[in-house]
């Protein structure tokens, strides 16, 4: 495999991980909203924009990571009011996403991720 092919594979693998992390963050935002936590409009817009960036593949993994890190910080600061036990489940899911073990199949099986399951088509290979 050439260096260019290897770089594309690494970028694609990272974007898939970021896509899974996006799914966790989008589900977290939906869950926090259901629990009465008011999420700032800027965070909601960042979630939508990061989905577009990741699904298009037209942005670098670094850009995707920066977006997701900002979103995560906003949501964690909001979710902290619900306690450690609540947040631990989300941290576990984000860890799975970034380790590459949270794929489209698993996302569809996790109850807290159900609200965004239909938006995760970009995680599956369509070729």
N, C-alpha and C positions, 0 to 999 in steps of 0.2 A: 504494500500500500504506500503510495507516495505521501510526502509530508502534507501536501494540500488536501488529499483525501482524508488523511488522519485528522487534520485540523477541522474539516467539515464534520467528521464523525463526532469528535469531541464537542464541537459546538452544538450539534443536534442532540447529543446525549444530555448536555447541560440544559438546553432549552426544554427537553422533555421533563427533566427534574424540576425546572422552574415552572413549567406548566402544571405539574402536580402540586407544587407549593402554592401556586396561584389558586388552584382548586381548593386547597385547605383554607387559604386566607379568605376566599370568596364565601365559603361555607361558614367560616367564623364570623364574618361580617353579617351574614344573614341570621345566624344564631344570636349574635349580640343584639341585633335589631329586634328580633322576636322577644328577647328578654327585657326589652325596654331601654336598652342602651342607645343613646343617640350618637350615631356615627357622623362625623363631619362630612359635608358634601365634597370637600377636597379629597378625602380618602375614598369615597365612592367613585369619584371620577378617576382617581389613580388606579383603582381596581379595574375599571373598564378599559382604561388606556393600556394597562399592562397586559390584559387579555389580548387586546388587538396586536400589541407588539410581539408577544410570544407566539400567538397563532399565525402571524404573518411570517415569522422567521426573518424579518427584515431588520432586526436590531441585534446588536451584539449581546452575548451572554452577560457581559459586564453591565450593559444598560438594564437588562431584565433584572439582574441581581440588585442593582441600586433601587429600582422601582419597588421590588418585593420587600427589600429591607425597610424602606420608608413605610410601606403599608403595614408590615408586621409591627413596627414600632408603634404606629398609631393604634392598631387593634389591640396589641398587648397592653398598652397604657389604659385603654378603655375596659378591656376584659379583666384587668387586675382587680377591679371592684367586686368581681364575682368569686374571687378566692383562688387559692393555689390548685385545689383539686380540679376546678373547672379549667384552668389554664393548662394543667399538665396534659390533659387529653389532646389539646391543640399542639403543644410542644412535641408530643410523641408523633402526631401525624406529620408535622413539619419535618421532623427528623427522618421519618420514613420517606417522605417526598424527596428530600435531598440525598438520601442514601440510594435512591433509585428503586426502592421496594414498593412504592405506592404508585401502581400503574392504573390504567383505565378500568381493568377488571375489579381491582380492589376498591377503587373509588366508588364503584356502583354497589359494593357490598357494605359500605360503612354508613350507618344511618345518618350521622351528622353531615355527611357529604352529599346526601340525596338531593338537596335543593340545587346543586350546581352540576350534578352528574351529566345532564344533557348538554352542558356547555363545554364538556371536556373532549369533544371529538378530535380536537387538534392534538391530543396526546397519542392517538392511534395512527399507525401508518396507513395511508390511504392509497399507496401505490400497488 
